[in-house]
Amino acid sequence: MLIRILLFIIISISAVAANADELKDCERSNSNNIPCLTIRSSIPNSNIVSNKISPTAIITKEQIEKFNLIDLPKVLNFINGVQITQSGPMGQQTSVFMRGSNSNHTLVLLNGIPINDQSTINGGYDFGQDFMSNVNQVEVYKGTAGAHFGADSIGGAINLVTTIDYTNKMLITGYNDSKTIQGNYTKIINDWNINFQGGVHKSKTESALSRGTDKDGAENKSLGLNIVKWFSDHLIFRTNIFARNTFADLDGHSLSLQDGYDSNNELIAFQTGFDFITEDSKNYITLHKHAYERDYNSPSGELDEYDADSYLIRAERSKKLSNKFSYGLGLEHKYDVSTFTNRGSYNSSLSGDYDNAAFYGNASYKFFNNLSGSINVRTDNNSVVGKNDSYKIGFLKENIFPKLNARLNFASGFKNPSLYELYGADSYGYKGNTSLTAEISKTNEIGFDYNFNTNSMLTLSLFKNNISDLIEYSDLTYNNTSNKIKQSGIELAYGLHNDVNQLTISGSSLSSEKTDGSAQLRRPEWNLDINYDRILFDGFNFITNYKFKGKHFDIHNSNYSTITMPDIHLLNLGITKNYWGYEIGATTNNFLDENYESPHGFSQNSRSLNFFLKRKY
């Protein structure tokens, strides 16, 4: 089948739609031999209309460095509508709840390719393991995105983008028992553009358990290799290697279980492919492979081992047919395999695999009076779960009133059962259920964008999402139940960006509940985020980040009852200065010294003063 995919894409004269406005000059032609850093959209099955209908939240490398966003949880704290719970300080297990969906409803991507860990019980992702030393940009797609990415993006998707950065630099930051060093170096050899990015982080700050007496540490090593070669003005070869390893001290679920627990979490990913880009078309093919290896140790000598491998090939051809109309096609094949052994008083195991073949297409059309429409469809055929279709239909009306645009979209998505839910077993009699079907979601969303001027915009989004066929545990296995999740919310954001000020204010109100009346955990109704960056004088720069997280339900860490957690107010402040080619600065995290737990029973870092030094060369 893979051979047929390759042949189809290479000889196909059908076209997908990509708007030429998305294709920067330096992507189409390298005739001047001038290198440039260009991060292109890696959303599959998309076009310029669908991208405008569902805008992407982006955190750039500049913001990551300026706000000292060392790891992925700190980056995601900048995004409205995304909730993070981390079981202790950096390096500990971390879950994300996007727009009220479950923690395994967010798909994680590397340059647009899914990298969720299939050796986890529910197919979720541990967001606490990724540090930003080898990541250029983080993109967040909120809302059901099955038509773009396939399975597991019911709540949305988070894309880690890696590419060549032509600015060689070194960055050192830290305080007391927390230190980070990272660097970027690019060399051009006989028209081969070769880039290394990486870093090391070490910390030993707080006990993972609230009121714990020890300090739990983390050590992360991250490395990225990016290679680009222009074979002609239009043909590009690219290869990426992404690797990270995080070692962390762990605690049990009581103060008597603090010493001797640790985890070692490793991810290695390899991507390679070709792009053929012209003035009005884009064609690409990508081969991808990633592998997880996770080990957990306990004082009794128990060793739990988790391994997962994934292989993917994707090909897509895009073309703009006219100023009004475009359409497209793409193919993808993915194979996942995983094994694990969990030893001790509780034993569980997994050995299973499945493959998924997908075909997708999209079309966009500009009607009249600034009215545009887009349709995206995708069909996935899983060797165990079966067939699932997803769609996204959207409309964009620009200038309903002067400076006011409106967006409307209807979308569906699905969450496949994990390999453990299909094939796993444990010592209490649990056995996987290969008759499981996918969870299904349907989303309706309307949005309005008001442009005050070229530098400031107000955005309002209202959404409703229903998830059915929930996979839940009962009678020593997992089953699809009649239970549903009903979600709705309002998101409001204001952005101001000029030569002096960079200001973003965003807030959200969320309702997420199950139809059986059980509480949805760790999903507060009210949230507020304020990010401000201001140039002062004489090279000084002032930065601040404030986050409010409202009351929400959680599970008590000891007796497992449902409890209400209080409001949380977090304030980070910083100042930087450019001095003789160096950028120096200091940031104070948790300036208010908020003493809080998230989730219950697990402590978070108190006030800390960080210093950093950056040098470009």
Secondary structure per residue as TSV (DSSP state, phi and psi in degrees):
chain	resnum	aa	ss	phi	psi
A	1	M	-	360.0	-36.4
A	2	L	H	-62.7	-36.8
A	3	I	H	-64.6	-40.7
A	4	R	H	-64.0	-36.6
A	5	I	H	-60.9	-48.2
A	6	L	H	-60.0	-48.7
A	7	L	H	-63.2	-39.9
A	8	F	H	-61.1	-46.2
A	9	I	H	-69.7	-39.2
A	10	I	H	-66.8	-40.3
A	11	I	H	-98.5	-6.8
A	12	S	-	-63.4	135.3
A	13	I	-	-104.5	1.8
A	14	S	-	-74.5	162.2
A	15	A	-	-130.6	151.1
A	16	V	-	-104.0	165.8
A	17	A	-	-101.3	123.2
A	18	A	-	-135.8	135.1
A	19	N	-	-78.3	135.8
A	20	A	G	-63.8	-20.8
A	21	D	G	-63.3	-22.5
A	22	E	G	-80.1	-14.3
A	23	L	S	-99.0	102.8
A	24	K	-	-68.8	156.0
A	25	D	H	-57.8	-41.5
A	26	C	H	-72.1	-11.2
A	27	E	H	-85.4	-30.0
A	28	R	H	-85.1	-28.4
A	29	S	-	-148.0	134.9
A	30	N	-	-115.7	26.3
A	31	S	T	-63.6	-26.7
A	32	N	T	-88.6	-2.1
A	33	N	-	54.9	36.1
A	34	I	-	-105.8	112.2
A	35	P	-	-69.1	147.2
A	36	C	-	-146.3	149.7
A	37	L	-	-92.7	110.5
A	38	T	-	-130.2	120.4
A	39	I	-	-100.8	107.3
A	40	R	-	-88.8	153.1
A	41	S	-	-60.7	132.7
A	42	S	-	-112.5	25.0
A	43	I	-	-77.4	117.6
A	44	P	S	-72.7	160.4
A	45	N	S	51.1	53.3
A	46	S	-	-138.1	167.1
A	47	N	-	-147.7	175.3
A	48	I	H	-64.3	-29.7
A	49	V	H	-72.4	-47.4
A	50	S	H	-63.4	-33.4
A	51	N	H	-68.1	-34.8
A	52	K	H	-74.0	-33.1
A	53	I	H	-69.1	-35.8
A	54	S	S	-123.3	81.9
A	55	P	-	-61.5	153.1
A	56	T	-	-100.9	133.5
A	57	A	E	-85.2	128.7
A	58	I	E	-125.0	132.5
A	59	I	E	-113.1	117.6
A	60	T	E	-86.8	168.2
A	61	K	H	-61.5	-37.6
A	62	E	H	-60.5	-43.6
A	63	Q	H	-68.4	-39.4
A	64	I	H	-57.7	-43.9
A	65	E	H	-75.3	-41.0
A	66	K	H	-67.0	-40.8
A	67	F	T	-93.1	8.6
A	68	N	T	56.7	49.0
A	69	L	-	-89.3	84.2
A	70	I	-	-69.1	-41.0
A	71	D	B	-125.0	173.3
A	72	L	H	-64.4	-39.9
A	73	P	H	-56.6	-37.7
A	74	K	H	-67.3	-35.8
A	75	V	H	-65.2	-46.1
A	76	L	H	-69.5	-20.6
A	77	N	T	-63.9	-16.2
A	78	F	T	-82.0	-8.7
A	79	I	S	-102.9	124.7
A	80	N	T	-66.2	137.3
A	81	G	T	85.2	7.3
A	82	V	E	-118.7	124.9
A	83	Q	E	-110.9	135.2
A	84	I	E	-120.6	132.5
A	85	T	E	-125.2	127.0
A	86	Q	E	-125.1	127.2
A	87	S	S	-79.6	61.2
A	88	G	S	120.5	-162.3
A	89	P	S	-74.7	-168.8
A	90	M	T	-55.7	141.3
A	91	G	T	93.7	-10.8
A	92	Q	S	-84.8	164.5
A	93	Q	-	-59.4	134.1
A	94	T	E	-135.4	134.3
A	95	S	E	-116.2	152.2
A	96	V	E	-124.2	134.5
A	97	F	E	-119.2	111.3
A	98	M	E	-103.9	121.8
A	99	R	T	52.2	36.3
A	100	G	T	83.2	-0.2
A	101	S	-	-77.7	173.6
A	102	N	-	-73.6	165.7
A	103	S	T	-67.1	-22.4
A	104	N	T	-98.1	16.2
A	105	H	S	-100.1	6.5
A	106	T	E	-109.0	121.6
A	107	L	E	-88.4	137.8
A	108	V	E	-109.1	136.4
A	109	L	E	-125.9	151.0
A	110	L	E	-118.9	108.9
A	111	N	T	52.9	41.8
A	112	G	T	85.5	-0.5
A	113	I	E	-105.2	129.3
A	114	P	E	-61.3	135.5
A	115	I	-	-132.2	24.7
A	116	N	-	-59.0	148.7
A	117	D	-	-89.6	109.2
A	118	Q	T	-79.8	0.9
A	119	S	T	-90.9	-0.5
A	120	T	S	-81.6	157.5
A	121	I	S	-63.7	-43.4
A	122	N	S	-106.5	11.7
A	123	G	S	75.3	16.5
A	124	G	-	-81.9	-175.2
A	125	Y	-	-126.8	138.5
A	126	D	-	-92.1	100.9
A	127	F	G	-75.2	-9.7
A	128	G	G	-80.5	-4.0
A	129	Q	G	-92.9	-15.2
A	130	D	-	-97.3	124.1
A	131	F	B	-108.8	160.6
A	132	M	G	-94.5	11.5
A	133	S	G	-62.8	-30.9
A	134	N	G	-119.1	27.2
A	135	V	-	-119.2	129.7
A	136	N	S	-89.8	-26.4
A	137	Q	E	-164.0	147.2
A	138	V	E	-120.1	126.1
A	139	E	E	-115.6	135.5
A	140	V	E	-121.6	122.1
A	141	Y	E	-107.1	109.3
A	142	K	E	-92.4	136.0
A	143	G	S	104.4	160.1
A	144	T	-	-55.1	127.7
A	145	A	-	-134.9	34.4
A	146	G	H	-61.8	-34.1
A	147	A	H	-67.1	-22.1
A	148	H	H	-91.8	-49.5
A	149	F	H	-111.7	-11.2
A	150	G	-	87.2	-140.8
A	151	A	T	-66.5	152.5
A	152	D	T	81.2	8.5
A	153	S	-	-110.4	43.3
A	154	I	S	-63.8	-42.9
A	155	G	S	-86.8	-26.9
A	156	G	E	149.2	-166.1
A	157	A	E	-145.4	150.9
A	158	I	E	-124.7	122.9
A	159	N	E	-111.1	121.1
A	160	L	E	-91.7	119.5
A	161	V	E	-105.7	129.2
A	162	T	-	-121.9	140.2
A	163	T	-	-163.2	176.9
A	164	I	-	-76.4	130.4
A	165	D	-	-109.2	119.1
A	166	Y	-	-85.6	1.3
A	167	T	-	-94.7	107.0
A	168	N	-	-71.7	133.2
A	169	K	E	-159.5	162.3
A	170	M	E	-134.2	137.0
A	171	L	E	-132.2	129.2
A	172	I	E	-124.4	130.6
A	173	T	E	-146.4	155.4
A	174	G	E	158.1	178.5
A	175	Y	E	-160.1	143.3
A	176	N	T	40.7	-107.5
A	177	D	T	-99.9	23.6
A	178	S	E	-132.4	119.0
A	179	K	E	-140.1	141.9
A	180	T	E	-138.5	137.4
A	181	I	E	-133.3	131.8
A	182	Q	E	-145.0	156.3
A	183	G	E	-149.6	165.1
A	184	N	E	-139.8	132.1
A	185	Y	E	-143.3	130.8
A	186	T	E	-125.9	137.3
A	187	K	E	-135.2	134.7
A	188	I	E	-104.8	118.6
A	189	I	E	-125.1	111.9
A	190	N	T	51.0	47.6
A	191	D	T	70.5	5.6
A	192	W	E	-91.6	120.0
A	193	N	E	-92.5	112.5
A	194	I	E	-118.7	127.1
A	195	N	E	-131.4	133.1
A	196	F	E	-115.9	133.6
A	197	Q	E	-134.3	142.2
A	198	G	E	179.3	177.6
A	199	G	E	-176.4	172.4
A	200	V	E	-132.5	134.0
A	201	H	E	-124.6	135.3
A	202	K	E	-132.8	135.7
A	203	S	E	-151.3	151.9
A	204	K	E	-152.6	84.0
A	205	T	E	-112.0	-57.6
A	206	E	E	-130.3	158.2
A	207	S	-	-72.2	141.5
A	208	A	S	-63.7	-36.6
A	209	L	B	-85.1	137.5
A	210	S	T	-60.3	132.9
A	211	R	T	68.2	16.7
A	212	G	-	-72.2	155.9
A	213	T	S	-100.0	-18.0
A	214	D	S	-96.1	167.9
A	215	K	-	-107.2	124.4
A	216	D	E	-96.3	129.1
A	217	G	E	-109.3	169.0
A	218	A	E	-142.4	144.6
A	219	E	E	-133.5	121.4
A	220	N	E	-119.4	136.5
A	221	K	E	-123.5	123.6
A	222	S	E	-127.0	140.0
A	223	L	E	-144.2	136.3
A	224	G	E	-131.2	137.6
A	225	L	E	-122.5	123.2
A	226	N	E	-123.9	130.6
A	227	I	E	-130.2	131.2
A	228	V	E	-133.0	136.9
A	229	K	E	-137.2	124.2
A	230	W	E	-88.6	114.1
A	231	F	S	-87.4	-20.4
A	232	S	S	-157.3	-175.2
A	233	D	S	-64.6	-14.7
A	234	H	S	-124.3	-21.4
A	235	L	E	-100.1	123.5
A	236	I	E	-124.0	132.6
A	237	F	E	-103.0	139.2
A	238	R	E	-141.8	145.5
A	239	T	E	-143.8	137.6
A	240	N	E	-131.8	137.2
A	241	I	E	-121.5	126.7
A	242	F	E	-123.6	122.5
A	243	A	E	-138.5	140.9
A	244	R	E	-152.3	147.1
A	245	N	E	-136.3	126.5
A	246	T	E	-124.3	121.1
A	247	F	E	-106.3	130.9
A	248	A	E	-139.6	141.1
A	249	D	E	-74.7	139.2
A	250	L	E	-120.4	164.4
A	251	D	-	-125.7	156.6
A	252	G	-	-78.7	-166.0
A	253	H	S	-94.7	18.8
A	254	S	S	-149.2	160.2
A	255	L	T	-66.4	-17.9
A	256	S	T	-79.8	-7.1
A	257	L	-	-121.2	74.1
A	258	Q	-	-114.1	-29.4
A	259	D	S	-105.0	146.7
A	260	G	S	89.0	2.7
A	261	Y	E	-100.8	135.7
A	262	D	E	-154.8	164.0
A	263	S	E	-134.1	149.8
A	264	N	E	-131.6	112.0
A	265	N	E	-119.5	120.1
A	266	E	E	-126.6	135.2
A	267	L	E	-131.4	130.6
A	268	I	E	-129.1	127.8
A	269	A	E	-129.6	142.7
A	270	F	E	-129.5	130.7
A	271	Q	E	-132.7	141.6
A	272	T	E	-151.6	154.4
A	273	G	E	174.8	-175.6
A	274	F	E	-126.9	143.6
A	275	D	E	-117.2	135.2
A	276	F	E	-122.0	108.6
A	277	I	E	-120.3	128.8
A	278	T	E	-119.8	-173.4
A	279	E	T	-59.6	-32.6
A	280	D	T	-132.2	20.3
A	281	S	E	-150.1	158.9
A	282	K	E	-141.0	131.9
A	283	N	E	-129.9	132.9
A	284	Y	E	-147.8	156.2
A	285	I	E	-138.0	135.9
A	286	T	E	-132.6	134.1
A	287	L	E	-108.9	135.3
A	288	H	E	-138.2	143.6
A	289	K	E	-146.4	131.5
A	290	H	E	-138.6	155.8
A	291	A	E	-141.0	136.4
A	292	Y	E	-108.6	142.1
A	293	E	E	-138.5	114.5
A	294	R	E	-123.2	132.8
A	295	D	E	-128.1	139.3
A	296	Y	E	-128.3	130.0
A	297	N	E	-115.3	150.5
A	298	S	-	-132.6	163.6
A	299	P	T	-59.0	-28.4
A	300	S	T	-78.2	0.4
A	301	G	-	90.5	2.5
A	302	E	-	-64.2	133.1
A	303	L	E	-125.8	117.9
A	304	D	E	-103.4	130.2
A	305	E	E	-123.1	129.3
A	306	Y	E	-128.1	130.1
A	307	D	E	-136.3	140.0
A	308	A	E	-146.5	140.8
A	309	D	E	-130.3	145.1
A	310	S	E	-140.1	139.6
A	311	Y	E	-128.3	137.1
A	312	L	E	-145.8	143.1
A	313	I	E	-128.9	132.9
A	314	R	E	-136.2	139.6
A	315	A	E	-140.3	141.6
A	316	E	E	-150.1	145.1
A	317	R	E	-128.0	130.2
A	318	S	E	-129.1	148.2
A	319	K	E	-158.7	137.2
A	320	K	E	-90.0	119.5
A	321	L	-	-86.1	-34.3
A	322	S	S	-158.4	179.2
A	323	N	S	-68.1	-12.0
A	324	K	S	-111.8	-31.6
A	325	F	E	-126.9	139.5
A	326	S	E	-152.1	155.8
A	327	Y	E	-155.0	172.2
A	328	G	E	-167.3	170.2
A	329	L	E	-142.7	153.3
A	330	G	E	-159.4	160.2
A	331	L	E	-135.1	149.3
A	332	E	E	-149.8	142.1
A	333	H	E	-135.4	130.8
A	334	K	E	-134.2	138.5
A	335	Y	E	-127.7	128.5
A	336	D	E	-121.5	138.6
A	337	V	E	-142.3	141.6
A	338	S	E	-150.3	147.4
A	339	T	E	-139.1	147.1
A	340	F	E	-155.1	157.4
A	341	T	E	-133.6	121.3
A	342	N	E	-111.2	116.6
A	343	R	-	-109.7	158.4
A	344	G	S	131.8	-155.8
A	345	S	S	-64.0	-27.6
A	346	Y	S	-114.8	126.2
A	347	N	-	-117.0	135.5
A	348	S	E	-144.1	161.0
A	349	S	E	-153.3	162.0
A	350	L	E	-149.3	139.0
A	351	S	E	-151.7	108.1
A	352	G	E	-166.3	168.2
A	353	D	E	-158.0	161.9
A	354	Y	E	-158.2	160.9
A	355	D	E	-125.6	157.6
A	356	N	E	-137.1	125.4
A	357	A	E	-109.2	135.0
A	358	A	E	-134.0	146.3
A	359	F	E	-130.3	135.3
A	360	Y	E	-143.5	160.4
A	361	G	E	-157.1	161.2
A	362	N	E	-149.8	159.9
A	363	A	E	-149.5	145.3
A	364	S	E	-134.9	149.5
A	365	Y	E	-147.4	134.2
A	366	K	E	-95.7	113.7
A	367	F	-	-79.8	-85.5
A	368	F	S	-161.4	163.6
A	369	N	T	47.8	45.9
A	370	N	T	62.9	27.4
A	371	L	E	-104.2	124.2
A	372	S	E	-127.6	153.5
A	373	G	E	-134.7	155.5
A	374	S	E	-144.5	142.5
A	375	I	E	-131.1	133.7
A	376	N	E	-127.8	130.1
A	377	V	E	-131.8	151.1
A	378	R	E	-152.9	140.7
A	379	T	E	-124.1	129.7
A	380	D	E	-117.4	135.3
A	381	N	E	-123.2	104.5
A	382	N	E	-92.0	137.7
A	383	S	T	-65.3	-19.7
A	384	V	T	-111.0	-47.5
A	385	V	T	-78.1	-32.2
A	386	G	E	104.2	-158.6
A	387	K	E	-94.2	138.6
A	388	N	E	-137.6	131.7
A	389	D	E	-107.2	144.6
A	390	S	E	-138.6	154.8
A	391	Y	E	-145.5	164.2
A	392	K	E	-149.4	121.3
A	393	I	E	-120.2	126.2
A	394	G	E	-140.8	156.8
A	395	F	E	-135.5	142.8
A	396	L	E	-126.1	120.5
A	397	K	E	-115.4	110.6
A	398	E	E	-91.1	142.7
A	399	N	E	58.3	49.0
A	400	I	E	-55.2	-48.5
A	401	F	E	-123.5	163.7
A	402	P	T	-51.6	124.3
A	403	K	T	77.7	1.4
A	404	L	E	-111.8	123.7
A	405	N	E	-112.9	150.9
A	406	A	E	-125.3	142.2
A	407	R	E	-126.0	141.3
A	408	L	E	-143.2	130.0
A	409	N	E	-148.0	151.8
A	410	F	E	-125.1	130.3
A	411	A	E	-144.3	154.9
A	412	S	E	-128.5	157.1
A	413	G	E	-155.5	178.0
A	414	F	E	-153.8	154.5
A	415	K	E	-121.3	113.4
A	416	N	-	-71.8	148.8
A	417	P	-	-61.7	149.1
A	418	S	-	-74.8	166.5
A	419	L	H	-63.8	-33.3
A	420	Y	H	-68.4	-40.6
A	421	E	H	-64.6	-26.2
A	422	L	H	-87.3	-41.5
A	423	Y	H	-124.6	-6.7
A	424	G	-	-70.5	170.1
A	425	A	E	-154.8	156.0
A	426	D	E	-144.5	174.7
A	427	S	T	-76.7	-6.2
A	428	Y	T	-96.2	6.1
A	429	G	S	102.4	0.8
A	430	Y	-	-65.7	141.3
A	431	K	B	-142.7	138.6
A	432	G	-	-62.2	162.2
A	433	N	-	-123.4	105.6
A	434	T	T	-79.5	1.3
A	435	S	T	-93.5	3.3
A	436	L	-	-63.7	146.0
A	437	T	-	-112.2	174.2
A	438	A	-	-77.3	151.3
A	439	E	E	-73.5	143.9
A	440	I	E	-121.7	138.2
A	441	S	E	-128.3	150.5
A	442	K	E	-135.7	130.6
A	443	T	E	-127.2	137.3
A	444	N	E	-120.1	135.1
A	445	E	E	-145.6	140.0
A	446	I	E	-130.3	139.7
A	447	G	E	-139.7	154.4
A	448	F	E	-132.8	136.5
A	449	D	E	-123.1	122.7
A	450	Y	E	-115.0	116.4
A	451	N	E	-92.9	104.6
A	452	F	E	-63.1	-42.7
A	453	N	E	-161.0	-167.6
A	454	T	T	-70.4	-12.5
A	455	N	T	-109.4	-8.8
A	456	S	E	-143.3	145.0
A	457	M	E	-149.2	143.4
A	458	L	E	-112.0	131.6
A	459	T	E	-125.9	133.8
A	460	L	E	-126.8	129.8
A	461	S	E	-129.9	135.3
A	462	L	E	-124.8	131.4
A	463	F	E	-139.8	156.8
A	464	K	E	-141.7	132.1
A	465	N	E	-138.3	132.1
A	466	N	E	-119.3	132.3
A	467	I	E	-118.3	125.2
A	468	S	E	-122.4	174.8
A	469	D	S	57.2	40.4
A	470	L	-	-57.6	138.4
A	471	I	E	-90.3	115.0
A	472	E	E	-135.9	154.0
A	473	Y	E	-83.3	131.0
A	474	S	E	-165.0	145.1
A	475	D	T	54.6	46.3
A	476	L	T	63.3	25.0
A	477	T	E	-162.2	-178.9
A	478	Y	E	-102.4	142.8
A	479	N	E	-138.2	152.9
A	480	N	E	-77.4	125.0
A	481	T	-	-110.3	172.0
A	482	S	S	-82.7	-3.6
A	483	N	-	-66.0	147.9
A	484	K	-	-133.7	160.1
A	485	I	E	-114.0	127.7
A	486	K	E	-113.1	125.0
A	487	Q	E	-127.7	143.9
A	488	S	E	-153.1	155.3
A	489	G	E	-169.2	167.2
A	490	I	E	-129.0	131.2
A	491	E	E	-123.0	131.8
A	492	L	E	-128.7	132.7
A	493	A	E	-143.8	143.7
A	494	Y	E	-128.1	133.3
A	495	G	E	-128.1	135.8
A	496	L	E	-128.8	124.6
A	497	H	E	-139.6	114.6
A	498	N	S	-143.2	-168.4
A	499	D	S	-68.2	-17.9
A	500	V	S	-112.3	-40.6
A	501	N	E	-117.2	140.1
A	502	Q	E	-129.0	103.6
A	503	L	E	-126.6	132.7
A	504	T	E	-133.9	125.1
A	505	I	E	-121.5	124.6
A	506	S	E	-141.0	145.7
A	507	G	E	-146.7	159.6
A	508	S	E	-149.0	151.0
A	509	S	E	-123.9	128.0
A	510	L	E	-130.3	138.8
A	511	S	E	-122.9	124.8
A	512	S	E	-141.6	118.2
A	513	E	E	-148.1	151.1
A	514	K	E	-90.4	149.7
A	515	T	T	-71.5	-16.6
A	516	D	T	-85.9	1.8
A	517	G	-	89.5	-6.0
A	518	S	-	-72.0	147.3
A	519	A	-	-73.4	142.4
A	520	Q	-	-89.7	122.2
A	521	L	T	-88.3	148.3
A	522	R	T	62.7	29.4
A	523	R	-	-127.9	85.3
A	524	P	-	-65.3	151.3
A	525	E	S	-74.2	-36.6
A	526	W	E	-118.6	138.6
A	527	N	E	-144.2	149.3
A	528	L	E	-146.4	135.2
A	529	D	E	-132.2	135.8
A	530	I	E	-132.1	122.2
A	531	N	E	-122.3	127.8
A	532	Y	E	-137.5	132.5
A	533	D	E	-134.8	118.7
A	534	R	E	-131.8	131.5
A	535	I	E	-79.7	124.4
A	536	L	-	-91.1	-85.3
A	537	F	S	-161.6	155.6
A	538	D	T	49.4	41.0
A	539	G	T	84.2	1.4
A	540	F	E	-85.2	145.5
A	541	N	E	-136.3	130.1
A	542	F	E	-107.5	132.9
A	543	I	E	-131.1	144.4
A	544	T	E	-148.7	149.8
A	545	N	E	-141.3	123.6
A	546	Y	E	-122.4	136.5
A	547	K	E	-135.1	128.2
A	548	F	E	-112.2	130.1
A	549	K	E	-123.9	117.7
A	550	G	-	-75.2	177.2
A	551	K	-	-58.7	148.4
A	552	H	E	-160.7	164.7
A	553	F	E	-84.2	149.5
A	554	D	E	-150.4	174.4
A	555	I	E	-103.6	130.4
A	556	H	-	-62.6	134.6
A	557	N	T	-68.3	-22.4
A	558	S	T	-105.0	-49.8
A	559	N	T	-101.4	-3.0
A	560	Y	-	63.7	22.1
A	561	S	-	-81.3	160.0
A	562	T	E	-82.5	127.1
A	563	I	E	-129.7	165.5
A	564	T	E	-103.1	126.9
A	565	M	E	-94.1	145.7
A	566	P	-	-77.5	172.1
A	567	D	-	-60.7	154.7
A	568	I	E	-129.5	132.7
A	569	H	E	-122.3	116.2
A	570	L	E	-119.9	130.5
A	571	L	E	-130.9	125.5
A	572	N	E	-117.4	135.3
A	573	L	E	-126.9	149.8
A	574	G	E	-158.8	161.3
A	575	I	E	-144.8	139.0
A	576	T	E	-127.5	162.2
A	577	K	E	-149.1	129.1
A	578	N	E	-86.8	125.3
A	579	Y	E	-143.7	107.1
A	580	W	T	52.9	46.4
A	581	G	T	84.3	-3.6
A	582	Y	E	-107.1	146.5
A	583	E	E	-112.4	117.4
A	584	I	E	-118.0	154.9
A	585	G	E	-174.4	175.4
A	586	A	E	-144.5	141.6
A	587	T	E	-130.5	142.7
A	588	T	E	-111.3	113.1
A	589	N	E	-89.8	143.6
A	590	N	T	52.5	55.1
A	591	F	T	-56.4	-34.2
A	592	L	T	-80.5	-2.0
A	593	D	-	53.3	48.7
A	594	E	-	-67.3	127.0
A	595	N	-	-97.0	103.3
A	596	Y	-	-141.9	161.8
A	597	E	B	-122.3	135.6
A	598	S	S	-158.7	97.1
A	599	P	S	-79.0	-177.9
A	600	H	T	-60.1	136.9
A	601	G	T	92.3	-8.5
A	602	F	B	-119.1	125.7
A	603	S	B	-80.2	158.4
A	604	Q	-	-123.6	163.7
A	605	N	-	-63.5	138.8
A	606	S	-	-81.4	-171.3
A	607	R	-	-58.8	137.1
A	608	S	E	-145.1	144.2
A	609	L	E	-106.1	121.0
A	610	N	E	-111.5	140.3
A	611	F	E	-115.7	147.2
A	612	F	E	-145.1	155.5
A	613	L	E	-138.2	126.5
A	614	K	E	-126.9	136.1
A	615	R	E	-131.9	124.8
A	616	K	E	-97.9	142.7
A	617	Y	-	-150.6	360.0
